[in-house]
Amino acid sequence: MNAADGLDIYHADRKVGRLFDERPLRFVYDDAWLGLPGAHAISPSMPMRSGDHAGGAVHAFFENLLPEGQVRKFLQASRHATTVFGLLRSVGGDTASGLTILPQGERPAPARYRPATWQEIAARLKDAAVPALVAENADGARISLAGAQDKLLLMVMPDGSPALPEGAAPSSHILKPDIRGFDKVWSSALNETLVMQLADRLGLGVAQASYQRDTRACLIRRYDRAFDDKGGLLRMHQLDLCQLAGKPSDVKYESDGGPSLAQCRELLGRMGVGAADLKRLLQWVLFNLCVGNNDSHAKNLSVLQMLGGHYRLAPFYDLMCTSIYPGLARNFALSIGGQARPGAIGPEQLETMARELGFAWRYVNAVGEALTNELPAALEQVQAALLEQVAADTERALVERLGMWIRKNTQKLAKRWGWNP
């Protein structure tokens, strides 16, 4: 019997373990990593110990590092790889975690970047036939980022110019162009920029987002990467809540068996997340209801490992108003007090949610009233700043229409919930 093929898993230049191409996938920690002071498990479902880890938890952890949907299908066709192991071998060098995944026996190489211009990037994004992430990998980059939406991973240099990672080099930013393939979804990148900046202005703790005018895309600064004292990028370890729950990415919605809001709260508690971050979880739910983000599923929540090994609720990401577009989901991704239809979520459902999350009802009222009171003024400031940056009529129309929708929806919800709008 031939020995199974393997992939070596690294944290910086330290080998963490090896993933074996078996059914089910098998992972083994490296003995040196197990003896290293300060070393940590890559997931609570794969604790630090000698011997094999196999089964659903291993599959869920590694599968959730890969793109989803159409991007994955393109990668499968272009790389002739359909399994999780095959795709990770092809594109899993740099992932949405603190890990680097390399062919067995290969060691991490110094990071390399190819200088580019925003105009070059814009031309690249115009090729609607090939997702940007697939085109990026065709250039030899071995990078993978979870999620169904297309995106391009970049290093933004100190002078603001972009550079393309080569090999498994880490990226500092994510560039998200407009969603394609839905006729009635327009200017989604500007939509996401506005909603992300609104959440930031309200102090919810989000990834830094800006509108990149040359590419007409949303530019997100990666919170799981940090610069060291030599200008290099350090990878910080994170896990999304599907990974924590042992659910593959196609089970991210509660209606499909993915984590519920109460289960998300329980998972965060297991990771030792403190009261300030649990308040942020509550704000995230109420904010998503106000801005009409019905795609707020468990995979859009992550924990980030801090220095010292403890975990925090990561900055929020993938925030946008989906309700403004015809044809997208009308129901909220997470049920609130047993109700998923936003128009039917009233005080009774919020009070049930409060009990499920371990909050006093008066606390939920205070947090919600503060959020809905502060949102209109913050929205006006974000709109004004974006209107100064955009020129196209469609872009200006999106900013104005979206602002009107969010303002009216927030007023409606605040009135229904008994809060002063």
C-alpha positions as CSV (number, residue, x, y, z in Angstrom):
1,M,0.0,0.0,0.0
2,N,1.4,3.4,-1.0
3,A,2.0,6.0,1.7
4,A,-0.6,8.8,1.6
5,D,0.4,12.1,0.0
6,G,0.8,14.9,2.5
7,L,0.7,18.7,2.9
8,D,2.9,20.4,5.5
9,I,1.2,23.0,7.7
10,Y,3.4,25.9,8.9
11,H,2.9,28.8,11.3
12,A,5.6,31.3,10.1
13,D,8.7,29.1,9.8
14,R,7.6,26.5,12.3
15,K,6.1,23.3,11.1
16,V,2.8,22.7,12.9
17,G,1.9,19.3,11.4
18,R,1.0,17.3,8.3
19,L,-2.4,16.8,6.5
20,F,-2.7,13.4,4.8
21,D,-4.7,12.7,1.6
22,E,-6.9,10.1,3.0
23,R,-10.7,9.5,3.3
24,P,-11.4,10.9,5.8
25,L,-8.7,13.6,5.9
26,R,-6.1,12.9,8.6
27,F,-4.0,15.5,10.5
28,V,-1.0,14.9,12.8
29,Y,0.8,17.5,14.8
30,D,4.6,17.7,14.5
31,D,6.4,16.5,17.6
32,A,8.6,19.6,17.6
33,W,5.5,21.8,17.6
34,L,4.0,19.9,20.5
35,G,7.1,20.6,22.5
36,L,7.4,24.3,21.6
37,P,6.6,26.8,24.4
38,G,3.6,28.9,23.4
39,A,2.5,26.6,20.6
40,H,-1.3,26.3,20.2
41,A,-3.9,24.0,18.6
42,I,-5.0,25.0,15.1
43,S,-8.6,24.4,16.3
44,P,-10.2,23.4,19.6
45,S,-11.6,20.4,17.8
46,M,-8.0,19.3,17.1
47,P,-6.3,19.6,20.5
48,M,-2.6,19.4,20.9
49,R,-1.6,15.8,21.3
50,S,0.4,13.0,19.6
51,G,-1.5,10.7,17.2
52,D,-4.0,11.2,14.5
53,H,-6.9,13.6,14.1
54,A,-9.5,12.5,11.6
55,G,-13.1,12.9,10.7
56,G,-15.6,15.7,10.3
57,A,-13.8,18.2,12.4
58,V,-10.6,18.0,10.3
59,H,-12.6,18.1,7.1
60,A,-14.6,21.2,8.3
61,F,-11.5,23.1,9.4
62,F,-9.6,22.7,6.2
63,E,-12.5,22.9,3.8
64,N,-13.5,26.3,5.3
65,L,-10.2,27.7,4.1
66,L,-11.2,27.3,0.5
67,P,-13.4,29.6,-1.7
68,E,-17.0,28.6,-2.2
69,G,-19.5,28.6,-5.1
70,Q,-18.5,29.6,-8.6
71,V,-14.9,30.5,-7.6
72,R,-14.4,27.0,-6.3
73,K,-15.9,25.5,-9.5
74,F,-13.5,27.5,-11.6
75,L,-10.5,26.4,-9.5
76,Q,-11.6,22.8,-9.8
77,A,-11.8,23.0,-13.5
78,S,-8.6,25.0,-14.0
79,R,-6.5,23.0,-11.6
80,H,-8.1,19.5,-12.2
81,A,-8.6,19.2,-8.5
82,T,-12.0,18.4,-6.9
83,T,-11.1,17.2,-3.4
84,V,-10.4,19.5,-0.4
85,F,-6.8,18.1,-0.3
86,G,-6.3,18.6,-4.0
87,L,-7.5,22.2,-3.9
88,L,-5.4,23.0,-0.8
89,R,-2.3,21.5,-2.5
90,S,-3.0,23.8,-5.5
91,V,-4.0,27.1,-4.0
92,G,-3.7,26.8,-0.2
93,G,-0.4,28.4,0.4
94,D,-1.7,31.6,2.0
95,T,-5.1,31.2,3.7
96,A,-7.5,33.1,5.9
97,S,-5.7,31.9,9.0
98,G,-2.2,32.0,10.6
99,L,-1.2,29.0,8.6
100,T,0.7,28.3,5.4
101,I,0.0,25.0,3.6
102,L,2.8,23.6,1.4
103,P,3.6,20.4,-0.5
104,Q,5.2,17.8,1.7
105,G,8.9,18.6,2.2
106,E,8.7,22.2,1.0
107,R,9.6,25.0,3.4
108,P,8.2,28.6,3.5
109,A,10.1,30.9,1.1
110,P,10.8,34.6,1.5
111,A,7.8,36.7,0.4
112,R,7.8,38.0,-3.1
113,Y,5.6,40.6,-4.8
114,R,5.2,41.7,-8.3
115,P,4.6,45.5,-8.6
116,A,1.4,46.5,-10.4
117,T,-0.8,49.6,-11.0
118,W,-4.4,50.2,-10.1
119,Q,-5.1,50.6,-13.8
120,E,-3.6,47.1,-14.5
121,I,-5.7,45.7,-11.7
122,A,-8.8,47.4,-13.1
123,A,-8.2,45.9,-16.6
124,R,-7.8,42.5,-15.0
125,L,-11.1,42.7,-13.2
126,K,-12.9,43.5,-16.4
127,D,-12.5,39.9,-17.6
128,A,-15.9,38.6,-16.6
129,A,-15.2,35.1,-17.8
130,V,-12.6,34.3,-15.1
131,P,-12.9,35.1,-11.4
132,A,-10.2,37.4,-10.2
133,L,-8.9,34.9,-7.6
134,V,-8.6,32.2,-10.3
135,A,-6.7,34.6,-12.6
136,E,-4.4,35.4,-9.7
137,N,-3.6,31.8,-9.1
138,A,-2.9,31.3,-12.8
139,D,0.0,33.7,-12.2
140,G,1.6,31.2,-9.8
141,A,0.2,32.6,-6.5
142,R,-0.9,29.8,-4.1
143,I,-3.5,31.7,-2.2
144,S,-6.9,30.9,-0.9
145,L,-9.6,33.0,0.8
146,A,-12.9,31.7,2.0
147,G,-16.3,33.0,0.8
148,A,-18.5,32.8,-2.3
149,Q,-17.8,36.4,-3.5
150,D,-14.9,36.9,-6.0
151,K,-11.9,38.9,-4.7
152,L,-8.3,39.7,-5.4
153,L,-5.6,39.5,-2.7
154,L,-3.0,42.3,-2.8
155,M,-0.1,43.8,-1.0
156,V,-0.6,47.6,-0.8
157,M,2.8,49.2,-0.6
158,P,3.7,52.2,1.6
159,D,3.2,54.6,-1.4
160,G,-0.3,53.2,-1.9
161,S,0.5,51.2,-5.1
162,P,-0.6,47.6,-5.4
163,A,1.6,44.5,-5.7
164,L,0.6,41.0,-6.5
165,P,1.7,38.2,-4.1
166,E,3.7,35.4,-5.7
167,G,3.9,31.9,-4.4
168,A,2.5,31.8,-0.9
169,A,3.4,35.4,0.0
170,P,0.9,36.9,2.5
171,S,-1.4,39.8,1.4
172,S,-2.2,42.9,3.3
173,H,-5.5,43.8,1.6
174,I,-8.6,42.2,-0.1
175,L,-10.0,43.9,-3.2
176,K,-13.7,43.0,-3.8
177,P,-15.2,44.1,-7.1
178,D,-18.9,44.3,-7.8
179,I,-20.8,41.0,-7.6
180,R,-21.4,39.6,-11.1
181,G,-23.9,37.1,-12.3
182,F,-27.0,38.8,-10.8
183,D,-28.7,41.2,-13.2
184,K,-30.3,43.3,-10.5
185,V,-27.3,43.5,-8.2
186,W,-25.4,46.7,-9.0
187,S,-22.6,48.7,-7.3
188,S,-22.2,46.1,-4.6
189,A,-18.6,47.1,-3.9
190,L,-19.8,50.7,-3.1
191,N,-22.7,49.2,-1.1
192,E,-20.3,47.2,1.1
193,T,-17.9,50.2,1.5
194,L,-20.8,52.3,2.8
195,V,-22.1,49.7,5.2
196,M,-18.7,48.8,6.5
197,Q,-17.8,52.5,7.0
198,L,-21.1,53.0,8.8
199,A,-20.4,50.2,11.2
200,D,-16.9,51.5,11.8
201,R,-18.3,55.0,12.6
202,L,-20.7,53.5,15.1
203,G,-17.8,51.8,16.8
204,L,-18.8,48.2,16.1
205,G,-15.2,47.1,15.3
206,V,-14.8,46.2,11.7
207,A,-12.1,45.7,9.1
208,Q,-11.0,49.0,7.5
209,A,-12.8,49.5,4.2
210,S,-12.4,52.1,1.5
211,Y,-13.6,52.7,-2.1
212,Q,-10.8,52.2,-4.6
213,R,-11.9,54.5,-7.5
214,D,-9.7,53.2,-10.3
215,T,-11.1,49.6,-9.9
216,R,-14.5,50.7,-8.5
217,A,-14.0,48.0,-5.9
218,C,-14.1,47.8,-2.1
219,L,-10.6,47.7,-0.6
220,I,-10.4,45.8,2.8
221,R,-7.4,45.9,5.0
222,R,-6.8,42.4,6.4
223,Y,-7.1,42.3,10.2
224,D,-5.4,38.9,10.3
225,R,-2.2,40.3,9.0
226,A,0.2,42.7,10.8
227,F,3.4,44.3,9.8
228,D,6.5,43.4,11.8
229,D,9.4,45.8,12.6
230,K,11.1,44.9,9.2
231,G,8.1,45.7,7.1
232,G,7.1,42.1,6.6
233,L,3.7,40.6,7.2
234,L,2.9,38.4,10.1
235,R,0.0,35.9,9.9
236,M,-2.5,36.0,12.8
237,H,-4.5,32.9,13.4
238,Q,-8.3,33.0,13.2
239,L,-11.2,30.6,12.9
240,D,-14.7,31.3,11.7
241,L,-17.7,29.9,13.6
242,C,-18.4,27.2,11.0
243,Q,-14.9,25.9,11.7
244,L,-15.5,26.1,15.5
245,A,-18.8,24.3,15.1
246,G,-17.3,21.6,12.9
247,K,-19.6,22.6,10.0
248,P,-18.4,22.7,6.3
249,S,-19.0,25.9,4.4
250,D,-22.1,24.6,2.7
251,V,-23.8,24.3,6.1
252,K,-23.3,27.9,7.1
253,Y,-27.0,28.9,7.1
254,E,-29.1,28.1,10.1
255,S,-31.9,26.9,7.8
256,D,-29.5,24.3,6.4
257,G,-28.3,23.1,9.8
258,G,-25.6,25.7,10.4
259,P,-25.0,27.4,13.8
260,S,-27.9,29.3,15.3
261,L,-27.4,32.7,17.0
262,A,-27.6,30.9,20.4
263,Q,-25.0,28.4,19.2
264,C,-22.8,31.2,18.0
265,R,-23.0,32.7,21.5
266,E,-22.1,29.4,23.0
267,L,-19.1,28.9,20.7
268,L,-17.8,32.3,21.6
269,G,-18.1,31.5,25.2
270,R,-16.1,28.3,24.8
271,M,-13.3,30.4,23.3
272,G,-13.3,32.7,26.3
273,V,-14.6,35.8,24.5
274,G,-15.3,38.5,27.0
275,A,-18.3,40.8,27.8
276,A,-17.2,43.6,25.4
277,D,-17.1,41.3,22.5
278,L,-20.5,39.7,23.4
279,K,-21.9,43.2,23.3
280,R,-20.4,43.6,19.8
281,L,-22.2,40.3,18.8
282,L,-25.5,41.9,19.9
283,Q,-24.7,45.1,18.0
284,W,-23.8,43.1,14.9
285,V,-27.3,41.4,15.0
286,L,-29.2,44.7,15.5
287,F,-27.0,46.6,13.0
288,N,-27.6,43.9,10.3
289,L,-31.3,44.1,10.8
290,C,-31.2,47.9,10.5
291,V,-29.1,47.9,7.3
292,G,-30.9,45.0,5.7
293,N,-28.0,42.6,5.6
294,N,-29.9,39.3,5.4
295,D,-26.7,37.3,4.5
296,S,-25.3,37.6,8.1
297,H,-24.6,33.9,8.6
298,A,-22.2,32.1,11.1
299,K,-19.3,32.1,8.6
300,N,-19.3,35.9,8.8
301,L,-18.2,35.7,12.4
302,S,-14.7,34.7,13.4
303,V,-12.4,34.7,16.4
304,L,-8.9,36.0,16.2
305,Q,-6.0,34.7,18.3
306,M,-4.2,37.5,20.1
307,L,-0.7,37.6,21.6
308,G,-0.7,35.4,24.7
309,G,-3.0,32.9,23.0
310,H,-6.4,34.2,24.0
311,Y,-9.2,34.8,21.5
312,R,-11.3,37.8,20.7
313,L,-14.3,38.2,18.4
314,A,-12.6,39.4,15.2
315,P,-13.4,42.6,13.4
316,F,-16.6,42.3,11.4
317,Y,-16.5,41.8,7.6
318,D,-18.8,41.2,4.7
319,L,-21.4,43.8,5.7
320,M,-23.7,45.1,3.0
321,C,-27.3,45.8,2.4
322,T,-28.7,42.8,0.5
323,S,-32.4,43.9,1.0
324,I,-32.0,46.7,-1.6
325,Y,-31.6,44.2,-4.4
326,P,-34.6,42.4,-5.9
327,G,-34.2,38.6,-6.0
328,L,-31.9,38.2,-3.0
329,A,-33.0,36.5,0.2
330,R,-35.8,38.2,2.0
331,N,-35.3,36.2,5.3
332,F,-32.6,37.0,7.8
333,A,-29.9,34.3,7.9
334,L,-30.2,33.8,11.6
335,S,-33.6,33.4,13.3
336,I,-34.3,36.0,16.0
337,G,-36.5,34.5,18.7
338,G,-37.7,31.9,16.3
339,Q,-38.5,34.4,13.5
340,A,-36.4,34.9,10.3
341,R,-38.7,37.4,8.5
342,P,-37.3,40.8,9.4
343,G,-40.8,42.4,9.1
344,A,-42.1,40.0,11.8
345,I,-39.3,40.5,14.4
346,G,-40.8,42.6,17.2
347,P,-40.1,43.1,20.9
348,E,-41.3,39.6,21.8
349,Q,-38.7,38.1,19.5
350,L,-36.0,40.4,20.7
351,E,-36.8,39.5,24.3
352,T,-36.6,35.8,23.5
353,M,-33.2,36.5,21.8
354,A,-32.0,38.3,24.9
355,R,-32.7,35.3,27.1
356,E,-31.1,32.9,24.6
357,L,-27.9,35.1,24.6
358,G,-27.9,35.6,28.3
359,F,-28.6,39.4,28.2
360,A,-31.0,41.3,30.4
361,W,-33.9,42.7,28.3
362,R,-33.2,46.2,29.6
363,Y,-29.6,45.8,28.4
364,V,-30.7,44.9,24.9
365,N,-33.1,47.9,24.9
366,A,-30.3,50.2,26.0
367,V,-27.8,48.9,23.3
368,G,-30.5,48.9,20.6
369,E,-31.7,52.4,21.4
370,A,-28.2,53.8,21.4
371,L,-27.5,52.2,18.0
372,T,-30.7,53.4,16.3
373,N,-30.3,56.9,17.8
374,E,-26.7,57.2,16.6
375,L,-27.1,55.6,13.2
376,P,-28.8,58.4,11.2
377,A,-26.1,61.0,11.9
378,A,-23.3,58.5,11.3
379,L,-24.9,57.5,8.0
380,E,-25.1,61.1,6.9
381,Q,-21.4,61.6,7.5
382,V,-20.5,58.4,5.6
383,Q,-22.7,59.3,2.7
384,A,-21.2,62.8,2.4
385,A,-17.6,61.5,2.4
386,L,-18.4,58.9,-0.3
387,L,-20.3,61.3,-2.5
388,E,-17.1,63.4,-2.6
389,Q,-15.2,60.4,-3.9
390,V,-17.5,59.0,-6.6
391,A,-18.3,60.6,-9.9
392,A,-20.5,58.2,-11.9
393,D,-24.2,58.7,-11.8
394,T,-24.8,55.1,-10.9
395,E,-22.5,55.4,-8.0
396,R,-24.0,58.6,-6.7
397,A,-27.5,57.0,-7.1
398,L,-26.4,54.0,-5.0
399,V,-25.1,56.1,-2.2
400,E,-28.2,58.2,-2.1
401,R,-30.7,55.4,-2.5
402,L,-29.0,53.1,0.0
403,G,-28.8,55.9,2.6
404,M,-32.5,56.5,2.2
405,W,-33.3,52.8,2.5
406,I,-31.2,52.3,5.7
407,R,-32.5,55.5,7.3
408,K,-36.2,54.6,6.7
409,N,-35.7,51.0,7.8
410,T,-33.9,52.0,11.0
411,Q,-36.7,54.4,11.9
412,K,-39.3,51.7,11.2
413,L,-37.6,49.1,13.3
414,A,-36.9,51.6,16.2
415,K,-40.6,52.5,16.3
416,R,-41.7,48.8,16.2
417,W,-39.2,47.9,19.0
418,G,-40.3,50.8,21.1
419,W,-37.0,52.8,20.8
420,N,-36.8,56.5,20.0
421,P,-35.8,56.8,16.3
